[in-house]
Amino acid sequence: MFLGFPMFGKLPVKFKILPPMALIFLCSMSLVTLYSADQQKQRVMEAAERQAGDLLSSYLDSMNAMMITGTMDNREILNQKLTARDDVLSVRSMRADSLTRVFGPGFPDQKPVDALDRDALRGKAAVQVSEGSNGRVLTEVRPFINETDHNGTNCTSCHAAEGDGAVLGAARLELSLAAMDEAVISDLWVNAGINLGIFIVGLLAMSMLLNRVVIRPLRQLHQTMDEVKANNDLRQRVVLGDHDEFREVGEAVN
């Protein structure tokens, strides 16, 4: 009995060595692949958060510029330019109550629709990932704060009544992660294919090495001993090979 399996003890030496080695390699390869997948997912999230943050900052700055220049009627053009990107699902701005009381309720899409919007209008920025119909979606909301120096702009000059530090509104952007996730999955399949190719080549190389180093000397020794037994001829000699344990056995037999 070998390793608790009776049939395993009847297998040739090569098949006692190669399967455990293959199993160890496959387990190692699987762990490395899973770790690589986790790392790539983290990098995708970091890249997506940076991208969404940059887009949202640009959006807020553009909205700020339109407020200053009195071109807020063109805000829909800005929205259309952003949503024209394949990965941007939606973008919109919201008005806080302090702004609504002075300038009115604004457009219908400027009202909060969920807890994420309402938290943003209370001054809480957030990033959330959810499952959409076409894959994962990253949603970022960011409040627009009334401050004396917002990227070089004094917001309080137009919103003195709201007070410094008040929340004037918020912006929300939804970014599709489908393309990024597909790229990660594609890379994982490529890596798995490369690892499988390396595994097969390594297994063949190990099989050839075992044949050369272990199996062939054993067969030669076995063949010599069979000839001695069959012919009662003690003049038969084992062919000596490399200076290893098999050579020592051959010399002992000779």
Solvent accessible surface area in square Angstrom, and as a share of the most:
residue,aa,sasa,rsa
1,M,176,0.79
2,F,78,0.32
3,L,126,0.62
4,G,52,0.50
5,F,130,0.54
6,P,81,0.51
7,M,136,0.61
8,F,35,0.15
9,G,31,0.30
10,K,158,0.67
11,L,74,0.37
12,P,78,0.49
13,V,60,0.35
14,K,42,0.18
15,F,99,0.41
16,K,50,0.21
17,I,59,0.30
18,L,18,0.09
19,P,61,0.38
20,P,46,0.29
21,M,75,0.34
22,A,15,0.12
23,L,111,0.55
24,I,117,0.59
25,F,79,0.33
26,L,67,0.33
27,C,68,0.41
28,S,55,0.35
29,M,33,0.15
30,S,55,0.36
31,L,123,0.61
32,V,94,0.54
33,T,33,0.19
34,L,120,0.59
35,Y,142,0.54
36,S,32,0.21
37,A,15,0.11
38,D,68,0.35
39,Q,49,0.22
40,Q,24,0.11
41,K,113,0.48
42,Q,90,0.40
43,R,135,0.49
44,V,17,0.10
45,M,39,0.18
46,E,93,0.42
47,A,36,0.28
48,A,0,0.00
49,E,74,0.33
50,R,150,0.55
51,Q,45,0.20
52,A,0,0.00
53,G,13,0.12
54,D,99,0.52
55,L,24,0.12
56,L,0,0.00
57,S,40,0.26
58,S,62,0.40
59,Y,1,0.01
60,L,10,0.05
61,D,53,0.28
62,S,36,0.23
63,M,6,0.03
64,N,12,0.06
65,A,51,0.40
66,M,23,0.10
67,M,71,0.31
68,I,100,0.51
69,T,95,0.55
70,G,64,0.62
71,T,50,0.29
72,M,49,0.22
73,D,134,0.70
74,N,68,0.35
75,R,12,0.04
76,E,81,0.37
77,I,99,0.50
78,L,32,0.16
79,N,9,0.05
80,Q,109,0.48
81,K,142,0.60
82,L,20,0.10
83,T,53,0.31
84,A,81,0.63
85,R,97,0.36
86,D,146,0.75
87,D,31,0.16
88,V,5,0.03
89,L,89,0.44
90,S,42,0.27
91,V,9,0.05
92,R,38,0.14
93,S,9,0.06
94,M,5,0.02
95,R,56,0.20
96,A,6,0.05
97,D,106,0.55
98,S,23,0.15
99,L,16,0.08
100,T,43,0.25
101,R,184,0.67
102,V,84,0.48
103,F,113,0.47
104,G,22,0.21
105,P,84,0.53
106,G,35,0.33
107,F,101,0.42
108,P,115,0.73
109,D,60,0.31
110,Q,8,0.03
111,K,113,0.48
112,P,50,0.31
113,V,104,0.60
114,D,46,0.24
115,A,61,0.47
116,L,25,0.12
117,D,0,0.00
118,R,107,0.39
119,D,42,0.22
120,A,0,0.00
121,L,31,0.15
122,R,171,0.62
123,G,34,0.33
124,K,123,0.52
125,A,62,0.48
126,A,24,0.19
127,V,69,0.40
128,Q,86,0.38
129,V,56,0.32
130,S,49,0.32
131,E,134,0.60
132,G,35,0.33
133,S,117,0.76
134,N,129,0.66
135,G,27,0.26
136,R,55,0.20
137,V,18,0.10
138,L,0,0.00
139,T,5,0.03
140,E,16,0.07
141,V,0,0.00
142,R,64,0.23
143,P,17,0.11
144,F,11,0.05
145,I,52,0.27
146,N,0,0.00
147,E,56,0.25
148,T,81,0.47
149,D,99,0.51
150,H,30,0.14
151,N,116,0.60
152,G,73,0.70
153,T,32,0.19
154,N,70,0.36
155,C,6,0.04
156,T,23,0.14
157,S,84,0.54
158,C,89,0.53
159,H,18,0.08
160,A,79,0.61
161,A,94,0.73
162,E,28,0.13
163,G,28,0.27
164,D,104,0.54
165,G,47,0.45
166,A,26,0.20
167,V,27,0.15
168,L,3,0.02
169,G,4,0.04
170,A,3,0.02
171,A,0,0.00
172,R,26,0.10
173,L,0,0.00
174,E,42,0.19
175,L,0,0.00
176,S,19,0.12
177,L,0,0.00
178,A,23,0.18
179,A,73,0.56
180,M,49,0.22
181,D,30,0.15
182,E,115,0.51
183,A,55,0.42
184,V,13,0.07
185,I,93,0.47
186,S,59,0.38
187,D,71,0.37
188,L,30,0.15
189,W,187,0.66
190,V,86,0.49
191,N,57,0.29
192,A,34,0.27
193,G,42,0.41
194,I,98,0.50
195,N,35,0.18
196,L,87,0.43
197,G,33,0.31
198,I,99,0.50
199,F,26,0.11
200,I,87,0.44
201,V,100,0.57
202,G,36,0.35
203,L,57,0.28
204,L,109,0.54
205,A,56,0.43
206,M,59,0.26
207,S,21,0.14
208,M,138,0.61
209,L,96,0.48
210,L,16,0.08
211,N,51,0.26
212,R,111,0.40
213,V,65,0.37
214,V,30,0.17
215,I,17,0.09
216,R,124,0.45
217,P,31,0.19
218,L,65,0.32
219,R,167,0.61
220,Q,66,0.29
221,L,33,0.17
222,H,119,0.53
223,Q,110,0.49
224,T,13,0.07
225,M,89,0.40
226,D,65,0.34
227,E,62,0.28
228,V,28,0.16
229,K,166,0.71
230,A,81,0.63
231,N,95,0.49
232,N,133,0.68
233,D,28,0.15
234,L,142,0.71
235,R,197,0.72
236,Q,58,0.26
237,R,133,0.48
238,V,12,0.07
239,V,108,0.62
240,L,65,0.32
241,G,48,0.47
242,D,79,0.41
243,H,162,0.72
244,D,44,0.23
245,E,126,0.57
246,F,58,0.24
247,R,57,0.21
248,E,114,0.51
249,V,64,0.37
250,G,1,0.01
251,E,87,0.39
252,A,88,0.68
253,V,64,0.37
254,N,60,0.31
